[in-house]
């Protein structure tokens, strides 16, 4: 089984943040049923290939005791060329907008962070890319400081065009591929503790963590104004990708794992 995430963790976290008592009860009930289903499926398999150490430990902690390994998404750095960090005041978000964790995280950012950010950086532009945004969510993006691109044909070109990536996530699981891509492309990333899960990165060395509106504003503004800090982050981030997410290295580990099972 190749597990891209632990699905019941997403709904478990959503229940924690839900204010409605009835909805919270429903989400907890759904979480329990989904957890039973996931564990039933994984226990029918001969081996597990998780996408992050946290996911692997979650499966094992819930009773999975067959062979398992963590193999993250792989990258070939020659396909992610280093480019000069833009001098503009533009930040960006990219991710599927029909995925609930992305919708919730982005809505939280717009409701709690963006107004203060635009007040402190009046010329800032927030570029948002993502497919299948519901109509009500597209209406939420109507703002003179927001440029909504919809689904873009070249995600790498989109990310290279702007200065700072923001990834406000609170209910995700697995590993955030777009964060890894931004790091590979030498774009500094501001994300939450949940957003950084599964990535062997240190705060203030490879990316910046922010779990409150105040910290998001502080971290973003620091990257817009401090070229030295931004350069330090992107240099460390690209090293992380090279050391931990090389396609060929991961393929060798996976091949060896399969050989050991037969």
Beta strands, then each sheet from edge to edge (+ up, - down):
strand 1: 2-3
strand 2: 48-50
strand 3: 68-70
strand 4: 90-94
strand 5: 125-129
strand 6: 146-150
strand 7: 164-167
strand 8: 188-191
strand 9: 208-209
sheet 1: 1+ 2+ 3+
sheet 2: 6+ 5+ 4+ 7+ 8+ 9+
end
